[in-house]
Amino acid sequence: MELQELPGSELILPGLEDFHNGNFETIGALLIAIASTRLIEAGLNFPASHLISEPELTLYNHLQNERDDAYPYYNALLSSLNSFCNALELANAT
């Protein structure tokens, strides 16, 4: 299975790279932190000991500082994250 083929990979794969490089507060890394349990159970490997507390709030605050439309963008990011997790779980179940 190629991770880059999964929906939402354009957000998650850079987040994994950020995590491995010690950058835990990018949008991608925060999405990783939000879904860490699902991602670990689905077989992704990243340093989970560095998860920040309350990644949802951190992500939303980050978006509010960058955009006027933080709420719909936040929801779109979570939807992409959920799509990635669902596809990864389905791929690993077969």
PyMOL commands that set and color helices and strands:
alter all, ss='L'
color gray80, all
select helices_A, chain A and resi 3-5+9-20+27-34+36-41+48-50+55-66+70-93
alter helices_A, ss='H'
color red, helices_A
deselect
rebuild
show_as cartoon
